[in-house]
């Protein structure tokens, strides 16, 4: 159940949140909001793969 939920969230993230790797964002110049989005995407992806 938990894994299905995170897989669904990963799909939602892919469609609605920006991909900063494609935009070649420099992490040292990222704003707090951008860092929060990156952290959220990492958290969801990690839980979807476990």
C-alpha positions in Angstrom: 0.0 0.0 0.0 2.7 2.4 1.0 4.8 1.6 -2.1 1.8 2.1 -4.4 1.1 5.5 -2.8 4.7 6.7 -3.3 4.7 5.4 -6.9 1.6 7.4 -7.6 3.2 10.5 -5.9 6.3 10.0 -8.1 4.2 10.1 -11.2 2.4 13.3 -10.0 5.8 14.9 -9.2 7.1 14.1 -12.7 4.2 15.8 -14.3 3.7 18.9 -12.1 7.1 19.7 -10.5 10.0 21.1 -12.5 13.0 19.0 -13.3 16.0 21.0 -12.2 18.5 18.6 -13.7 17.1 19.3 -17.1 17.3 23.0 -16.4 21.0 22.5 -15.2 20.3 24.3 -12.0 23.4 25.0 -9.9 22.6 23.7 -6.4 24.8 26.4 -4.7 22.6 29.1 -6.3 19.3 27.4 -5.7 16.7 29.1 -3.6 15.1 27.6 -0.5 12.0 26.7 -2.4 14.0 24.9 -5.1 16.0 23.0 -2.5 12.7 22.0 -0.8 11.3 20.7 -4.1 14.5 18.7 -4.8 14.4 17.2 -1.3 10.7 16.3 -1.7 11.4 14.6 -5.0 14.3 12.6 -3.6 12.2 11.5 -0.6 9.3 10.3 -2.8 11.7 8.6 -5.3 13.6 6.8 -2.5 10.3 5.5 -0.9 8.9 4.5 -4.3 11.9 2.3 -5.0 12.2 0.6 -1.6 
